[in-house]
Amino acid sequence: MVELILKEGKEKSIKRRHPWVFSGAIEQIPENLEEGQLVKLYDKDHNFLAVGHFQRGTIAVRVLSFEDIEIDRDFWYAKLLAAYRLRQKLGLIENDQTNTYRLVHGEGDEIPGLIIDLYDRTAVIQCHSVGIYQNRSIIVELLQEIYQHQLDAIYDKSEATLPFKGSINPQNEYLYGMMVDNQVKENGHQFLVDWEKGQKTGLFLDQRENRQLLARFARGKKVLNLFCYTGGFSVYALKAGADLVHSVDSSKFAIEMTEKNVDLNFGSSVNHAAYLSDALQFLQNADESYDIIVLDPPAYAKHGQVLNNAIQAYKRINQRAIEKVNPGGLVFTFSCSQVMTRENFRKTVFAAAANAKRKVSILYQLTQAPDHPVNIYHPEGEYLKGLVLYVE
């Protein structure tokens, strides 16, 4: 196995169990070192630090173990089984009200570069590193073993998360089985999932608890769900007894999925309308007033270079929502940008509230669902930030 030596002082983060090693921390990277290859990391005195997958780029090594062990079938089985058992503890396995959840959340489950979402009996995999991509076959085999061969399909959706890398040219494809029933349950609500065409793996599973929280306030209220995607917040609000729900998205696919999910749960028995529109324009032009507004935009900033522009975009949409919501109303506002810290997000919402010139209180500070765990040594894993604002 290739050995890489870290520059003096650069071993500190590894000793604190951070799972990323940046390219600038390594003394020398051999030109012939292949993407996805296993490497061992050492300090200047040749003390072992970790073993992980190499990949050319800013993050040069994703650490798999801080112990000098073999990365073999037993290793992968132990990691996947540990992730499965955590979901058992969370009550997500064999749950008659919820059959969709995240099984593996990358660094949060100590498997950097791997995402696995379960949609009933279909597993959807996303690889974020070449090393993980090259181990897909053993991951498929072990998933079937852990689920006692009850999975109908395993779909790899790595085309977007792992662009063309050298000899690797990812294609979205079924590694086992084929497209089967795509209807799932979340807290008793029914959802259709299109993991082939939808964003990420099909549903935003990280918002499960936050959708449930919204339902506590929705009865008898007028609710506006901006950036609605597949209508998760809309379905929860309607089921809880909202008087009216408007769903808005700039994607035709999202509007179609929202309408299908509302129809699946309620038919035509609820007061719901879906609008194909830019969210900011809708807020500016809407005649209706709302008691609850949900803002769950896409990641405005995926890297630090555009963070300032993203902050301005978040501020504009939050200001409009705070201005628009009825007195005594709520704004559920979120950021899923990893580079937007919780502190920056809160400051941005503060600026929006100040510009709106309304009295605003924070009732809840929200994050991702617990099946998206955050490794305490990898704070970057806490990507979803949310606030529930009470606007007087």
C-alpha positions as CSV (number, residue, x, y, z in Angstrom):
1,M,0.0,0.0,0.0
2,V,1.3,3.5,-0.9
3,E,2.5,5.5,2.1
4,L,1.9,9.3,2.2
5,I,3.8,11.5,4.6
6,L,2.1,14.6,6.0
7,K,3.9,17.9,6.4
8,E,5.0,18.8,9.9
9,G,2.1,20.1,11.9
10,K,-0.5,18.9,9.5
11,E,-1.1,15.7,11.4
12,K,-3.0,17.5,14.1
13,S,-6.4,17.3,12.5
14,I,-6.0,13.6,11.8
15,K,-5.0,13.1,15.5
16,R,-8.3,14.8,16.3
17,R,-10.0,12.3,14.0
18,H,-11.1,14.6,11.2
19,P,-11.7,12.3,8.2
20,W,-10.4,14.6,5.5
21,V,-6.8,15.2,4.5
22,F,-6.3,18.1,2.1
23,S,-3.8,17.9,-0.7
24,G,-1.7,20.8,0.7
25,A,-1.0,18.8,3.9
26,I,0.8,16.0,2.0
27,E,4.6,16.2,1.5
28,Q,4.5,14.6,-2.0
29,I,1.9,12.8,-4.0
30,P,3.3,10.3,-6.5
31,E,2.3,11.1,-10.1
32,N,1.3,7.5,-10.7
33,L,-0.9,7.2,-7.7
34,E,-4.3,6.2,-9.0
35,E,-7.7,7.6,-8.1
36,G,-9.5,5.5,-5.4
37,Q,-6.3,3.7,-4.3
38,L,-5.9,2.9,-0.6
39,V,-3.1,4.8,1.1
40,K,-1.6,4.9,4.5
41,L,-0.9,8.2,6.2
42,Y,2.2,8.8,8.4
43,D,3.6,11.8,10.2
44,K,7.2,13.1,9.7
45,D,8.5,10.6,12.2
46,H,6.7,7.8,10.4
47,N,4.1,7.2,13.0
48,F,1.0,5.7,11.6
49,L,-2.0,8.0,11.4
50,A,-4.8,6.6,9.2
51,V,-5.7,4.7,6.1
52,G,-8.1,6.0,3.4
53,H,-9.0,6.4,-0.2
54,F,-6.9,8.8,-2.4
55,Q,-8.5,11.1,-4.9
56,R,-6.9,14.0,-6.8
57,G,-8.5,17.3,-5.8
58,T,-8.8,19.5,-2.7
59,I,-9.7,16.6,-0.4
60,A,-6.9,14.2,-1.3
61,V,-7.7,11.4,1.2
62,R,-10.9,10.4,2.9
63,V,-10.1,8.5,6.0
64,L,-11.7,5.0,6.4
65,S,-9.9,4.0,9.6
66,F,-7.6,5.6,12.2
67,E,-6.3,2.1,13.0
68,D,-3.8,0.1,10.9
69,I,-6.3,-2.5,9.7
70,E,-7.2,-4.2,6.4
71,I,-9.9,-2.6,4.4
72,D,-11.5,-5.8,3.4
73,R,-15.0,-7.4,3.2
74,D,-15.1,-7.7,7.0
75,F,-14.4,-4.0,7.3
76,W,-17.2,-3.0,5.0
77,Y,-19.6,-5.4,6.6
78,A,-18.9,-4.0,10.1
79,K,-19.4,-0.4,8.9
80,L,-22.7,-1.1,7.1
81,L,-24.0,-3.3,9.9
82,A,-23.2,-0.5,12.4
83,A,-25.2,2.0,10.3
84,Y,-28.1,-0.4,10.1
85,R,-28.2,-1.0,13.8
86,L,-28.2,2.8,14.5
87,R,-31.3,3.1,12.3
88,Q,-32.8,0.2,14.4
89,K,-32.2,2.3,17.5
90,L,-33.8,5.2,15.8
91,G,-36.9,3.1,15.2
92,L,-36.7,3.3,11.5
93,I,-36.3,-0.4,10.7
94,E,-39.6,-2.4,10.4
95,N,-41.6,0.7,11.2
96,D,-45.2,0.4,9.9
97,Q,-45.5,4.2,9.6
98,T,-42.2,5.0,7.9
99,N,-40.4,2.8,5.4
100,T,-37.9,5.4,4.0
101,Y,-34.8,6.6,5.6
102,R,-31.1,7.2,5.2
103,L,-29.0,4.1,5.9
104,V,-25.5,5.6,5.4
105,H,-24.7,9.3,5.8
106,G,-21.0,9.5,4.7
107,E,-18.7,10.8,7.4
108,G,-21.5,10.7,9.9
109,D,-21.4,6.9,9.7
110,E,-17.6,6.8,9.2
111,I,-17.9,5.8,5.6
112,P,-16.7,9.0,3.8
113,G,-18.0,9.3,0.2
114,L,-21.0,7.0,0.6
115,I,-24.7,7.9,0.8
116,I,-27.4,5.1,0.8
117,D,-31.1,5.9,1.1
118,L,-33.8,3.3,1.5
119,Y,-37.2,3.6,-0.2
120,D,-39.1,0.7,1.1
121,R,-37.3,-2.3,-0.6
122,T,-35.2,-0.2,-2.9
123,A,-31.7,1.1,-1.9
124,V,-30.3,4.2,-3.8
125,I,-26.6,4.7,-3.6
126,Q,-24.6,7.8,-4.3
127,C,-20.8,7.7,-4.4
128,H,-18.9,10.9,-3.7
129,S,-15.4,9.3,-4.1
130,V,-13.7,7.0,-6.7
131,G,-12.7,4.7,-3.9
132,I,-16.3,4.1,-2.8
133,Y,-17.4,3.8,-6.5
134,Q,-14.8,1.0,-7.0
135,N,-16.3,-0.9,-4.1
136,R,-19.9,-0.9,-5.3
137,S,-20.1,-4.6,-6.0
138,I,-19.2,-5.5,-2.4
139,I,-21.5,-2.9,-1.0
140,V,-24.4,-4.4,-3.1
141,E,-23.5,-7.9,-1.8
142,L,-23.4,-6.8,1.8
143,L,-26.6,-4.8,1.6
144,Q,-28.4,-7.9,0.4
145,E,-26.9,-9.9,3.3
146,I,-27.8,-7.3,5.9
147,Y,-31.4,-7.0,4.6
148,Q,-31.6,-10.8,4.3
149,H,-32.1,-10.6,0.5
150,Q,-35.4,-8.6,0.9
151,L,-34.3,-5.7,-1.3
152,D,-36.0,-5.6,-4.7
153,A,-33.6,-3.1,-6.3
154,I,-30.3,-1.3,-5.7
155,Y,-29.8,1.8,-7.9
156,D,-26.6,3.7,-8.3
157,K,-27.1,7.4,-8.8
158,S,-23.5,8.6,-8.8
159,E,-23.4,10.4,-12.2
160,A,-24.0,13.8,-10.6
161,T,-22.0,13.3,-7.4
162,L,-18.9,11.8,-9.1
163,P,-18.2,13.4,-12.4
164,F,-15.9,11.8,-15.0
165,K,-12.7,10.9,-13.2
166,G,-9.9,9.3,-15.3
167,S,-11.0,5.8,-16.1
168,I,-14.2,6.2,-14.1
169,N,-17.2,7.3,-16.1
170,P,-20.2,6.9,-13.7
171,Q,-23.6,6.1,-15.2
172,N,-26.8,6.0,-13.2
173,E,-27.9,2.4,-13.3
174,Y,-29.4,-0.5,-11.5
175,L,-26.8,-2.7,-9.8
176,Y,-29.5,-5.1,-8.8
177,G,-33.1,-5.5,-9.9
178,M,-35.1,-2.8,-11.7
179,M,-37.6,0.0,-11.1
180,V,-40.3,-1.3,-8.8
181,D,-43.1,0.2,-6.8
182,N,-42.0,3.8,-5.9
183,Q,-44.6,4.6,-3.2
184,V,-43.3,5.0,0.3
185,K,-44.5,6.1,3.8
186,E,-43.2,8.7,6.1
187,N,-44.9,9.2,9.4
188,G,-48.0,7.7,7.8
189,H,-48.0,10.1,4.8
190,Q,-47.8,8.6,1.3
191,F,-45.2,9.8,-1.2
192,L,-44.3,8.8,-4.7
193,V,-40.5,8.8,-5.3
194,D,-38.7,9.1,-8.6
195,W,-35.1,8.3,-7.7
196,E,-34.1,8.2,-11.4
197,K,-35.2,11.7,-12.3
198,G,-35.5,13.5,-9.0
199,Q,-33.0,15.6,-7.1
200,K,-30.5,13.9,-4.9
201,T,-32.0,10.4,-4.3
202,G,-35.6,11.3,-4.8
203,L,-36.9,12.7,-1.4
204,F,-35.4,15.1,1.0
205,L,-35.3,12.7,3.9
206,D,-33.4,15.1,6.1
207,Q,-36.5,17.2,6.7
208,R,-38.6,14.4,8.2
209,E,-38.7,15.7,11.8
210,N,-39.1,19.3,10.6
211,R,-42.1,18.4,8.5
212,Q,-43.6,16.8,11.6
213,L,-43.0,20.0,13.6
214,L,-44.8,22.0,11.0
215,A,-47.8,19.8,11.3
216,R,-48.2,20.8,15.0
217,F,-48.9,24.4,13.9
218,A,-50.8,23.9,10.6
219,R,-54.4,23.2,11.7
220,G,-56.7,26.0,10.5
221,K,-53.9,27.9,8.9
222,K,-53.0,29.2,5.5
223,V,-49.6,27.8,4.5
224,L,-47.2,28.8,1.7
225,N,-44.6,26.2,0.8
226,L,-41.9,27.8,-1.3
227,F,-39.3,25.6,-3.1
228,C,-41.8,22.8,-2.5
229,Y,-39.9,20.1,-4.5
230,T,-42.1,16.9,-4.0
231,G,-44.5,18.7,-1.6
232,G,-43.4,17.1,1.7
233,F,-44.3,20.1,3.9
234,S,-47.5,20.6,1.9
235,V,-48.7,17.1,2.5
236,Y,-48.0,17.3,6.2
237,A,-49.7,20.6,6.5
238,L,-52.8,19.4,4.7
239,K,-53.0,16.2,6.8
240,A,-52.8,18.3,9.9
241,G,-55.9,20.3,8.9
242,A,-54.5,23.4,7.2
243,D,-57.3,25.5,5.6
244,L,-55.3,26.3,2.5
245,V,-51.8,25.3,1.2
246,H,-50.1,26.8,-1.8
247,S,-47.0,25.0,-3.2
248,V,-44.5,26.9,-5.3
249,D,-41.5,25.7,-7.3
250,S,-39.6,26.8,-10.5
251,S,-39.3,23.2,-11.6
252,K,-42.2,21.7,-13.6
253,F,-41.1,18.2,-12.4
254,A,-41.4,19.4,-8.8
255,I,-44.9,20.8,-9.3
256,E,-46.0,17.6,-11.0
257,M,-44.7,15.5,-8.2
258,T,-46.3,17.7,-5.6
259,E,-49.6,17.5,-7.3
260,K,-49.3,13.7,-7.5
261,N,-48.4,13.4,-3.8
262,V,-51.3,15.6,-2.7
263,D,-53.7,13.6,-4.9
264,L,-52.3,10.3,-3.5
265,N,-53.0,11.4,0.1
266,F,-56.2,13.4,-0.3
267,G,-57.7,13.2,-3.8
268,S,-59.5,16.5,-4.5
269,S,-60.8,16.9,-0.9
270,V,-58.3,19.6,0.2
271,N,-57.7,23.3,-0.6
272,H,-54.4,23.1,-2.4
273,A,-52.9,24.8,-5.4
274,A,-49.5,24.4,-7.0
275,Y,-47.7,27.2,-8.9
276,L,-44.9,27.0,-11.3
277,S,-43.0,30.2,-10.4
278,D,-39.9,31.8,-9.0
279,A,-40.3,31.9,-5.3
280,L,-39.2,35.5,-4.8
281,Q,-41.5,36.7,-7.6
282,F,-44.4,34.8,-6.1
283,L,-43.9,36.4,-2.7
284,Q,-43.7,39.9,-4.4
285,N,-46.9,39.3,-6.4
286,A,-49.1,37.1,-4.2
287,D,-52.5,38.6,-3.2
288,E,-53.1,35.9,-0.6
289,S,-51.9,36.4,3.0
290,Y,-50.3,33.4,4.9
291,D,-50.1,32.3,8.5
292,I,-47.1,30.0,7.9
293,I,-44.4,30.3,5.2
294,V,-41.8,27.6,4.5
295,L,-38.5,28.5,2.8
296,D,-36.4,25.5,1.9
297,P,-34.3,26.7,-1.0
298,P,-31.6,24.7,-2.8
299,A,-28.0,25.3,-1.8
300,Y,-27.3,28.8,-2.9
301,A,-23.6,28.3,-2.1
302,K,-21.8,25.0,-2.8
303,H,-18.4,26.5,-2.2
304,G,-16.9,29.4,-0.3
305,Q,-16.2,31.6,-3.4
306,V,-19.9,32.3,-3.9
307,L,-20.9,32.6,-0.2
308,N,-21.3,36.3,-0.2
309,N,-23.7,36.1,-3.2
310,A,-25.6,33.3,-1.4
311,I,-26.0,35.3,1.8
312,Q,-27.6,38.1,-0.2
313,A,-30.0,35.6,-1.9
314,Y,-31.0,34.2,1.5
315,K,-31.5,37.6,2.9
316,R,-33.8,38.7,0.1
317,I,-36.0,35.7,0.3
318,N,-36.2,35.8,4.1
319,Q,-37.0,39.5,4.1
320,R,-39.9,39.0,1.7
321,A,-41.3,36.1,3.7
322,I,-41.0,38.0,7.0
323,E,-42.8,41.0,5.4
324,K,-45.5,38.8,3.9
325,V,-46.5,36.5,6.8
326,N,-49.5,37.5,8.8
327,P,-49.0,39.0,12.3
328,G,-48.6,36.2,14.8
329,G,-47.4,33.9,11.9
330,L,-44.5,31.6,11.5
331,V,-41.6,31.3,9.0
332,F,-39.8,28.0,8.7
333,T,-36.6,28.9,7.0
334,F,-33.7,26.6,6.0
335,S,-30.3,26.6,4.4
336,C,-28.8,23.3,3.2
337,S,-25.5,25.0,2.1
338,Q,-22.6,23.2,3.8
339,V,-20.4,26.4,3.6
340,M,-23.1,28.5,5.3
341,T,-22.4,28.1,9.0
342,R,-25.2,28.2,11.5
343,E,-23.8,31.5,12.8
344,N,-23.8,33.1,9.3
345,F,-27.3,31.8,8.6
346,R,-28.6,33.3,11.8
347,K,-26.9,36.6,11.1
348,T,-28.4,36.6,7.6
349,V,-31.9,36.0,8.9
350,F,-31.3,38.8,11.5
351,A,-30.5,41.2,8.7
352,A,-33.6,40.2,6.8
353,A,-35.8,40.7,9.9
354,A,-34.2,44.1,10.5
355,N,-34.8,45.2,6.9
356,A,-38.4,44.0,7.2
357,K,-38.9,46.1,10.3
358,R,-40.9,43.5,12.2
359,K,-40.6,42.0,15.6
360,V,-39.2,38.5,15.2
361,S,-38.4,35.8,17.8
362,I,-36.7,32.4,17.2
363,L,-38.9,29.5,18.5
364,Y,-36.8,26.6,17.3
365,Q,-33.4,25.9,15.9
366,L,-33.5,23.0,13.5
367,T,-31.2,20.6,11.8
368,Q,-31.2,17.4,9.8
369,A,-33.0,14.2,10.8
370,P,-31.1,11.8,13.1
371,D,-30.6,9.3,10.3
372,H,-28.2,12.0,8.9
373,P,-25.8,11.9,11.9
374,V,-23.0,14.4,12.4
375,N,-19.6,13.0,13.3
376,I,-18.6,15.2,16.2
377,Y,-15.0,15.4,14.7
378,H,-16.5,16.5,11.3
379,P,-18.6,19.5,12.0
380,E,-19.0,20.1,8.2
381,G,-21.5,17.2,8.3
382,E,-24.1,19.5,9.9
383,Y,-25.2,21.0,6.6
384,L,-28.9,21.7,7.3
385,K,-29.7,24.7,9.3
386,G,-33.2,25.8,10.2
387,L,-35.1,28.4,12.2
388,V,-38.7,28.7,13.1
389,L,-39.5,32.4,13.4
390,Y,-42.5,33.9,15.2
391,V,-43.4,37.2,13.5
392,E,-45.5,39.7,15.4
